[in-house]
Structure formats: structure tokens, C-alpha cells
Amino acid sequence: MSDETTALVLALATENAELRAALTEAQELLIETAIDAGEMHEEIEALRTNRAA
């Protein structure tokens, strides 16, 4: 491989690693958000049940 090709492959590999890390972080945030939303939903349902009683 030429130096230019090697540099391009290295740049692409680096960008790929950075994008994978960003994706992992986004997935973790989405999971946390889904958990929080589920907990909030439970609380709202409990409040509605108490209010109806």
C-alpha cells in the first residue's frame, strides 16, 4: 500500500472507532431514558389510581 492509502485506511479506522463509541454512548442514554420513562409512567398510573379511588 502507498503511504496515502495507508493514511486513508488509518483515518477511516479512527473515524469508525469514534463513531462506534458515539453510538454506544447514544444507546446507553436511550436505555436510561427508556427506564426513566417507564418509572414515570408507573408513577403517573399510581397517581391516577389514587385519584380515582
GUPALUM-845898 format. One record per residue (C-alpha): x, y, z. Coordinates in pm, whole numbers, plus 50000, padded with zeros to 5 digits. Each point is the difference from the previous one (the first is absolute). Last residue first. Layout:
<pts>
XYZ/...
</pts>
This chain:
<pts>
439845058754446/500325017849663/502735023050134/501954970850142/499804980949671/501005030749801/502955006250232/501104963649968/499725002149620/502095031550001/502654983550217/500144969449776/500375022049692/502805019350168/501834967450070/499604988949640/501205033849872/503084998050225/500804965249869/499545011549641/502245030050061/502734978150151/499794976649700/500165029449760/503035014250181/501784966549978/499224997749628/501345035149943/503244991350181/500434968349794/499335019449680/502605026150094/502574972750067/499194983349668/500355033749824/503425005750157/501174965149902/498785005349642/501755033749983/503264984050111/499654971549751/499245024749723/503035021250085/502234969150015/498714987949664/500615034349848/503515002350144/500844965549864/498655009549660/502095031749993/503114981750115/499544975249719/498904964950066/
</pts>
